[in-house]
């Protein structure tokens, strides 16, 4: 009861802050290009707060569907998070790992050429280096955020040893990542990390992430996990009716079928929890 009351107070405070923000505070998406790994030119989208900075920054990683929807517009979930985080003072960069390499959605592709543990993790590091070289970014306050396939990339990046002389990612948040392969490989975490997953997620699943987090916590590693009862994949989407998807390459049951859709309670908690956790 006390936890629920505290959450309601935090949510009311968040709504109050957002109500006071002028419409100009909601940053617009702008295209950017920066050097990627192995000579790849990475394209992306950024949301930048008003003012000169320097700002805390977030590298935000799209899921297997890519950065854009079927109409070519920025995915509504990404646009919503970009606008909200920029309104709270974060410079947000979405690198386009698939489109930059001439690829579309990878959700139905089994043998993916662009993998979370290799190409996408390298993209995340390249995005961090690009941000840390900018005068409008705080180099020690660059966080990592990702969804699904991008969430899996967050886990790989959070466990990697990086020796490029730059500050590491300060914080990391993974929405409904695929945890099974990492749990089987003996993954270790090196960055303060939050995992957010739906208890009813039948695409990537919650159980493997719970095991992964429990093992990391037992070793004293800075991992926290929040499981939202009854929530499916994409629970933080601003307006996605619950529906069934078929023909997916990887699902919990192995049948290519999973459910996606907004869970209002889980989404509201995430909208408070994530900005409060990110480095400033």
C-alpha angles and dihedrals in degrees: 000000000000091000091050092050091049091051092050091051092049091048092049089051091050092051090049092054092047092049090057094052114103117232089253089063090072101086122222124234116256128186120246136181126201140162115282133190122299094008096306115146105223119212121198149147128256135196112204126189119231118266134045102285142166089221134189106250140211129207103209119197123206125224130247091287091066132234097296135052127237092277092055094253122128110274109267093233092054093046091049094051093042093053094044096048093045089051087056093052104269125129103221124201123190110194113203103225096174104036092046087062096043095258133131130199115341098190093109096038116104102186099047118191092199106061131188094230096049125016096022094045088051089050090053091052091048090051090050092050090049092051095044090055092056120095091220093061130077102232094207094050104060112129131190125230129176145166128220105314086015088048089055087051089054090057093051092047092046090055098044127105108230121192104175094117094249125114112270124240106294097212137359136205124190120193113205096329126181102257105168100088093045092047090053092049097054099253121199126201124224102172131062100265139189121196116198118189139158118248091223095045106139095174104063097357136219102238097072091047091051090052091046092050094044092053092048092048090050088057091050094251118152099253127135127179132198119195115194111211114237095003122133133208113298091027091152095056110124095233118357117141112221110265142156122256123201136191095042118157097224127026135154094254093039091235098109092244125119141150127240133183149116120290106196097204094047091045093051092051092048092050088060100034099050101052090044091054100043117099119263 
